[in-house]
Amino acid sequence: MGTIIEVKPLDNYIVWIRFSDNSDATINIKPFITEGISAKLSDYNYFKQMKVDESGGIAWENGFDFCPNYLREMAELKD
């Protein structure tokens, strides 16, 4: 399925992602921000600190992450 090579936070907890096959998608992360480890992402400044991790997914310093396969499936469901 490929990995993520670039990620950018957008307004309203939307993430723009570029996959290794050069396709891109926008995904709304807000529904995943609830309690527990994801709660810290409700601070938008913290949310914007996402990065591409070593497995090709996106992650935050607190350990919350999304694997690239799941993000690809979410992107395809939107189409």
HELIX and SHEET records of a PDB file:
HELIX    1   1 ASP A   11  TYR A   13  5                                   3    
HELIX    2   2 LYS A   30  PHE A   32  5                                   3    
HELIX    3   3 GLY A   36  SER A   42  5                                   7    
HELIX    4   4 TYR A   44  PHE A   47  1                                   4    
HELIX    5   5 PRO A   68  LYS A   78  1                                  11    
SHEET    1   A 3 ILE A   4  PRO A   9  0                                        
SHEET    2   A 3 ILE A  14  PHE A  19 -1                                        
SHEET    3   A 3 ASP A  24  ASN A  28 -1                                        
SHEET    1   B 3 LYS A  51  VAL A  52  0                                        
SHEET    2   B 3 ILE A  58  ALA A  59 -1                                        
SHEET    3   B 3 ASP A  65  PHE A  66 -1                                        
END                                                                             
